[in-house]
């Protein structure tokens, strides 16, 4: 599948390039290699090329970079980090809640989501759907459109509803109605699931498929129901994913590698962004470089596989570490494979250089998301071939547990205990929402889930002081704190329950009403 997508994408780029070729002397002749929507979406090969354009756009590391930092820096799990104060003002503004409507991450992420929707709409509007290949492309496009809208609705509330290719007189769409937006998500996913053409894994051990699957579509539908508090509707959909037997948790001893390239498309991965170990099709990834340790300031022991040259952003807050310790102890199986304290790192031969410090580090570094030499493509500085996980099976289990708790089901404890037992924790006889919320925070930290959960659970207000100070880790293991912004300026405020629509969108579209407080 990696090779197929690579070839399809390159073919699509070639078609796009050919469409730009023209010459004044042959303007009246047929232009070879140029396609119109009416003339392109005809064959199975063209259907695959169009679908590959959706995959390629969503998988673009620059697009993912904006979405990742938007979601994770707005949570209570991470510090901005970097080399020093002012190293990246965009990250700091996002993490400290001092951003405004013209912040680049907002504009880029908003545009990226609609880029996915536009490319999906091209398929849905133009493919005739007369063959199984075309029908599958249509089903996958519906899943991608729903995936984009789940993020747009949950973070912006009333993004414009765009379910077709807009004509010029339709470009300035008004705010969407949440009920209609969610109805589109449900319709897209329900139709994709019932189409009978989506791919499915042969079993939990099958790692051969890198495409959208029926079970991923079901998981997204269940997530959409939970986000709307339609818990009774979510139960059977999520239960079907679990009962399919096509996904299972890896052993606890493998947890530290769960996001590493050695475990790509493993038994608990519902969907991944696919990257090639190919120098001709790999570029430096800002996401990868920004989320590795600030290794230039560190001593790395001989034989360490840690990549030396990443930039040290997105480091765990002590509150997250303390939540792990309270649940599973300082030597917990999952904790020690998720992050390493400075003392633990020193014991393994790592240290901060005597003349340096680690800014935005509160005593621990992420281990689960570490960047290693062997994941980088030979000859490409900062270019990783490690896939990015979009949804893992534990998220399905914990969404299902929430749905059962709130929707009158009986399997909440069963699903939570699967996650707990894999983490080396004893099962619980009964669970409540606090248990589900905690397990989800610990299990999926750093995986772009926490922020949207905090909004819908109504607990984001606990970040009211975030951004008033920042930590620094010194070579002797001491953590110092510097004051940043006043509480009146920084931290989560009432207006932050919804993100602001990007200023560029408001400038270009007077029909959008800005969210309250912005």
C-alpha positions in Angstrom: 0.0 0.0 0.0 2.9 2.4 0.7 4.2 1.9 -2.8 0.7 2.2 -4.4 0.1 5.5 -2.6 3.5 6.8 -3.5 3.0 6.0 -7.2 -0.5 7.4 -7.3 0.6 10.6 -5.6 3.5 11.1 -8.0 1.2 10.4 -10.9 -1.2 13.0 -9.7 1.6 15.6 -9.3 2.7 14.8 -12.9 -0.8 15.4 -14.2 -1.0 18.7 -12.3 2.3 19.7 -13.8 1.3 18.8 -17.3 -1.9 20.8 -16.9 0.2 24.0 -16.6 2.0 23.5 -20.0 0.9 25.8 -22.7 2.2 27.7 -25.8 0.8 30.6 -27.7 1.4 28.9 -31.0 -0.9 26.0 -30.1 -3.7 27.6 -28.2 -6.2 26.3 -30.6 -5.0 22.7 -30.4 -6.1 20.2 -27.8 -3.8 20.4 -24.8 -2.5 17.0 -24.0 -2.1 16.1 -20.4 -4.6 18.7 -19.1 -7.7 17.6 -17.4 -10.9 19.2 -16.3 -13.1 17.8 -13.4 -15.6 16.7 -16.1 -12.9 14.8 -18.0 -10.8 13.5 -15.2 -13.0 11.5 -12.8 -13.8 8.6 -15.1 -11.6 5.6 -14.5 -10.6 3.5 -11.5 -7.0 4.8 -11.9 -8.2 8.4 -11.7 -10.3 7.5 -8.7 -7.3 6.2 -6.9 -5.3 9.3 -7.9 -7.9 11.6 -6.6 -8.1 9.7 -3.3 -4.3 9.7 -3.0 -4.5 13.5 -3.2 -6.7 13.4 0.0 -4.4 11.1 1.8 -1.3 13.1 0.7 -2.8 16.4 1.8 -3.9 15.1 5.2 -0.6 13.4 5.7 1.5 16.4 4.8 3.7 16.9 7.8 3.4 20.7 7.6 -0.4 20.4 7.9 -0.1 18.0 10.8 2.4 20.2 12.6 -0.2 23.0 13.0 -3.0 20.7 14.1 -0.7 18.8 16.6 0.6 21.9 18.3 -2.8 23.6 18.3 -4.4 20.6 20.2 -1.5 19.7 22.5 -0.3 23.1 23.7 -3.8 24.1 24.6 -4.1 21.2 27.0 -2.9 21.0 30.6 -0.4 18.2 29.8 2.5 20.2 28.2 4.8 23.2 28.5 5.8 25.0 25.3 9.5 24.4 25.8 12.2 25.1 23.3 15.7 26.5 23.7 14.8 29.5 25.8 12.1 32.1 26.2 11.1 33.6 22.8 12.4 30.6 20.9 9.0 30.1 19.3 6.5 32.9 20.1 3.7 31.0 18.4 4.0 28.0 20.6 4.3 30.2 23.7 1.2 32.2 22.9 -0.8 29.0 22.3 0.4 27.3 25.5 -0.1 30.4 27.6 -3.5 31.4 26.2 -2.3 34.8 25.0 -3.1 34.1 21.3 -5.6 36.0 19.3 -7.6 35.4 16.1 -4.6 36.0 13.8 -2.5 33.3 15.3 -0.9 31.2 12.5 -1.8 27.8 13.9 -5.5 28.8 13.9 -5.4 30.0 10.3 -3.3 27.1 9.1 -5.3 24.4 10.9 -8.6 25.9 9.8 -7.5 26.1 6.2 -6.1 22.5 6.4 -9.3 21.1 7.5 -11.2 22.7 4.7 -8.5 21.6 2.3 -9.4 18.0 3.3 -13.0 18.8 2.8 -12.5 20.4 -0.6 -10.5 17.4 -1.9 -13.1 15.0 -0.5 -15.9 17.0 -2.2 -14.1 16.8 -5.5 -14.4 13.0 -5.3 -17.9 13.0 -4.0 -19.2 15.4 -6.6 -17.4 14.0 -9.7 -16.8 10.3 -9.4 -19.7 8.3 -11.0 -19.2 5.4 -8.5 -19.9 2.7 -11.1 -17.1 0.3 -10.0 -16.1 -1.1 -6.6 -12.8 1.0 -6.8 -14.8 4.2 -7.3 -17.3 3.3 -4.7 -14.5 2.7 -2.2 -12.9 6.1 -3.1 -16.3 7.7 -2.4 -16.6 5.9 1.0 -13.1 6.9 2.1 -13.7 10.5 1.0 -16.8 10.6 3.2 -14.7 9.4 6.2 -12.1 12.1 5.6 -14.7 14.8 5.4 -16.2 13.6 8.6 -12.8 13.4 10.3 -12.1 17.0 9.4 -15.6 18.2 10.6 -15.3 16.5 13.9 -12.3 18.6 14.7 -13.8 21.8 13.3 -17.1 21.5 15.2 -15.5 20.4 18.5 -13.1 23.3 18.5 -14.8 26.2 16.6 -18.5 25.3 17.2 -20.1 26.7 14.1 -17.7 26.4 11.1 -19.3 26.8 7.7 -21.0 23.7 6.3 -19.5 22.9 2.9 -20.9 19.7 1.5 -20.2 20.4 -2.2 -17.8 22.3 -4.5 -18.7 25.9 -4.1 -19.4 28.2 -7.0 -17.9 31.7 -6.8 -21.1 33.2 -5.6 -21.1 30.7 -2.7 -17.6 31.4 -1.4 -18.7 33.5 1.6 -20.6 30.9 3.6 -22.1 31.8 6.9 -21.6 30.0 10.2 -22.9 26.4 10.2 -25.7 25.2 12.4 -24.2 22.6 14.8 -27.1 20.2 14.4 -26.7 20.3 10.6 -22.9 19.9 10.8 -23.2 16.9 13.1 -25.9 15.5 10.8 -23.5 15.6 7.9 -20.8 13.8 9.9 -23.3 11.1 10.9 -24.6 10.8 7.3 -21.1 10.5 5.8 -19.9 7.9 8.3 -23.1 5.9 8.3 -23.1 5.7 4.5 -19.4 4.9 4.3 -19.8 2.1 6.9 -22.9 0.6 5.1 -21.3 0.8 1.7 -19.7 -2.6 2.1 -16.6 -1.5 0.2 -14.3 -0.1 2.9 -11.2 -2.1 3.7 -11.0 -4.3 6.8 -8.1 -5.9 8.4 -8.0 -9.7 8.3 -7.4 -9.8 12.0 -5.5 -8.1 14.9 -2.2 -9.3 13.5 -2.7 -8.0 10.0 -0.5 -5.0 9.4 -0.8 -4.9 5.6 -3.4 -2.2 5.2 -2.7 1.5 5.4 -6.1 2.7 4.3 -9.2 3.9 6.0 -11.1 0.9 7.3 -14.7 0.2 8.2 -13.8 0.0 11.8 -12.0 3.4 11.8 -15.2 4.8 10.3 -17.3 3.1 13.0 -14.9 4.5 15.7 -15.3 8.0 14.3 -19.0 7.7 14.3 -19.0 6.5 17.9 -16.7 9.4 18.7 -19.1 11.9 17.0 -22.0 10.4 19.0 -20.1 10.7 22.3 -19.1 14.3 21.5 -22.8 15.1 21.0 -23.7 13.2 24.2 -25.7 10.7 22.1 -24.4 7.9 24.3 -27.1 5.3 23.6 -26.4 5.6 19.9 -22.6 5.4 20.5 -22.8 2.1 22.4 -23.6 -0.3 19.6 -21.2 1.4 17.1 -18.2 1.3 19.4 -19.1 -2.2 20.6 -19.0 -3.4 17.0 -15.4 -2.2 16.6 -14.4 -4.0 19.8 -16.3 -7.2 19.0 -14.8 -7.3 15.5 -11.6 -8.9 16.9 -9.6 -6.9 14.4 -7.8 -4.8 17.1 -6.2 -5.6 20.4 -3.9 -4.0 22.9 -0.2 -4.7 22.7 1.5 -6.3 25.7 2.5 -3.7 28.4 6.2 -4.5 27.8 5.9 -3.0 24.3 4.1 0.2 25.4 7.3 2.4 25.1 7.5 1.5 21.4 3.8 1.9 20.6 4.4 5.1 18.6 7.8 4.1 17.2 8.4 3.1 13.6 9.2 -0.4 14.7 5.5 -0.8 15.6 3.9 0.9 12.7 0.3 -0.3 11.9 0.3 -2.5 15.0 -2.7 -4.4 16.4 -4.1 -1.3 18.1 -3.7 1.2 15.3 -7.0 2.2 13.7 -5.5 4.8 11.4 -2.0 6.1 10.7 -0.5 8.8 8.5 1.9 6.8 6.2 5.5 7.9 5.5 8.0 6.3 3.3 11.7 5.4 4.0 12.6 7.0 0.6 15.1 9.9 0.2 13.3 11.0 -3.0 10.0 11.5 -1.2 11.0 12.7 2.2 11.5 16.2 3.5 12.5 17.7 6.9 9.5 17.4 9.3 9.0 20.4 11.6 6.6 18.3 13.7 9.4 15.7 14.3 12.1 18.2 14.9 10.1 20.3 17.3 8.9 17.4 19.5 12.2 15.7 20.1 14.4 16.6 23.1 16.6 19.7 23.1 19.5 17.3 22.7 22.2 19.8 21.8 22.1 20.8 25.5 22.4 17.3 26.7 25.0 14.6 27.1 23.9 11.4 25.3 25.4 8.1 26.5 27.4 6.1 24.0 25.1 3.8 22.1 22.0 5.9 22.6 19.6 5.9 19.7 18.2 9.3 20.6 18.4 11.7 17.6 20.8 14.5 18.3 19.5 17.7 16.9 15.8 18.1 17.8 14.5 21.2 19.4 12.7 20.4 22.7 9.2 21.6 22.5 6.1 20.1 24.1 7.4 18.7 27.4 5.2 17.1 30.1 3.9 19.2 33.0 4.5 18.0 36.5 0.8 17.8 37.0 0.6 15.1 34.3 3.5 13.2 35.9 1.8 13.5 39.4 -1.4 12.1 37.9 0.5 9.0 36.7 2.2 8.6 40.1 -1.0 8.9 42.0 -2.6 6.2 39.9 0.3 3.7 39.4 3.2 4.7 41.5 6.6 6.3 40.6 7.7 3.1 39.0 4.5 2.3 37.2 4.8 0.2 34.0 3.1 2.7 31.8 4.6 5.8 33.4 8.2 4.8 33.0 7.5 4.0 29.4 5.7 7.3 28.8 8.2 9.7 30.3 11.5 9.6 32.1 12.4 11.7 35.1 15.7 13.5 35.1 17.0 11.1 37.8 16.0 8.1 35.7 17.8 9.6 32.7 20.9 10.3 34.7 21.0 6.7 35.8 21.0 5.7 32.1 23.9 8.0 31.3 22.0 11.1 30.1 22.6 14.5 31.6 22.3 18.2 30.9 25.6 19.8 30.0 27.1 21.7 32.9 26.8 25.0 31.1 23.3 24.5 29.8 19.7 24.2 31.0 16.4 22.8 29.6 13.8 25.5 29.2 10.2 24.5 29.6 11.1 21.2 31.3 9.7 20.4 34.7 11.7 17.4 35.7 10.8 14.8 33.0 11.0 14.3 29.3 8.6 12.3 27.0 9.8 8.8 26.2 6.9 7.4 24.4 7.3 10.1 21.7 11.1 10.1 21.6 12.8 10.6 18.3 15.5 8.0 17.4 18.3 7.9 14.8 17.0 4.8 13.1 13.6 6.4 12.2 15.3 9.1 10.0 15.7 8.7 6.3 19.3 8.4 5.2 20.6 11.6 3.7 17.5 13.7 4.7 18.2 15.9 7.7 15.1 15.9 10.0 13.2 13.6 7.7 11.5 10.8 9.6 9.7 7.8 8.0 7.8 7.0 11.3 4.1 6.9 10.8 1.9 9.3 12.8 -1.0 7.6 14.7 -4.3 9.3 14.3 -6.4 6.8 16.5 -5.4 3.9 18.7 -7.6 1.2 20.0 -7.5 2.4 23.7 -9.3 5.5 22.6 -12.1 3.3 21.2 -12.3 1.3 24.5 -12.4 4.5 26.6 -15.0 6.2 24.3 -17.1 3.0 24.7 -16.6 3.0 28.4 -17.9 6.6 28.6 -20.8 5.8 26.4 -21.8 2.8 28.5 -21.5 4.9 31.7 -23.6 7.7 30.4 -25.9 5.7 28.1 -27.1 2.9 30.4 -24.7 0.2 29.2 -23.0 -2.4 31.4 -19.5 -2.7 29.9 -17.7 0.4 31.2 -15.6 -1.4 33.8 -14.7 -4.2 31.3 -13.4 -1.7 28.8 -11.5 0.5 31.3 -10.0 -2.6 32.9 -8.5 -3.7 29.6 -6.5 -0.5 29.5 -5.7 -0.7 33.2 -4.5 -4.3 33.0 -2.2 -3.6 30.1 -0.8 -0.7 32.1 0.1 -3.2 34.9 -2.8 -2.0 37.2 -5.4 -4.1 39.0 -8.9 -4.2 37.6 -11.6 -2.2 39.2 -15.0 -3.6 40.1 -16.8 -0.4 39.3 -15.8 2.7 37.4 -17.1 6.2 37.2 -16.5 9.1 34.8 -13.5 10.3 36.8 -11.9 6.9 36.2 -12.5 7.1 32.5 -11.2 10.7 32.3 -8.0 9.7 34.2 -7.3 6.6 32.1 -7.8 8.6 28.9 -5.5 11.3 30.0 -2.7 8.9 31.0 -3.1 6.4 28.2 -3.3 8.9 25.3 -1.2 11.8 26.6 0.6 13.6 23.7 -1.8 12.1 21.1 -3.9 15.1 20.4 -6.9 14.0 22.4 -6.9 15.8 25.8 -7.8 19.4 24.8 -11.1 18.5 23.1 -11.9 16.2 26.0 -11.3 19.0 28.4 -13.7 21.3 26.5 -16.5 18.8 26.3 -16.1 17.6 29.9 -16.2 21.2 31.1 -12.9 21.0 32.9 -10.8 23.4 30.7 -11.3 26.2 33.3 -8.7 24.5 35.5 -6.1 26.0 33.2 -6.9 29.5 34.3 -3.4 30.1 35.5 -1.6 28.4 32.6 1.0 30.7 31.2 1.7 32.7 34.3 5.0 30.9 34.8 7.4 28.5 33.1 9.9 25.9 34.5 13.6 25.4 33.7 15.5 22.2 34.5 19.1 22.8 35.6 22.0 20.3 35.4 21.8 19.4 39.1 18.1 18.4 38.7 16.7 21.5 40.3 13.6 23.1 38.7 13.3 26.8 38.8 10.3 28.9 37.8 10.2 32.2 36.0 7.1 34.5 36.1 5.7 35.2 32.6 2.3 36.9 32.3 -0.2 38.2 34.8 -3.3 36.0 35.5 -5.4 38.7 33.9 -3.6 38.2 30.6 -2.7 34.5 30.4 -4.7 31.4 31.2 -8.0 29.9 30.0 -10.8 32.5 30.0 -14.5 32.2 29.2 -13.9 33.0 25.6 -11.6 30.0 25.2 -14.5 27.5 25.3 -14.5 28.0 21.5 -11.5 29.0 19.3 -11.7 32.2 17.4 -12.4 32.0 13.7 -9.1 33.1 12.0 -9.0 36.8 11.3 -8.1 36.1 7.6 -11.4 34.2 7.3 -13.4 37.1 8.8 -11.6 39.6 6.5 -12.5 37.5 3.4 -15.9 36.4 4.5 -18.1 39.0 6.2 -20.9 36.4 6.6 -19.0 34.6 9.4 -19.8 35.8 12.9 -16.9 35.6 15.3 -17.2 33.4 18.4 -18.1 35.1 21.7 -15.4 37.1 23.4 -13.1 37.4 20.4 
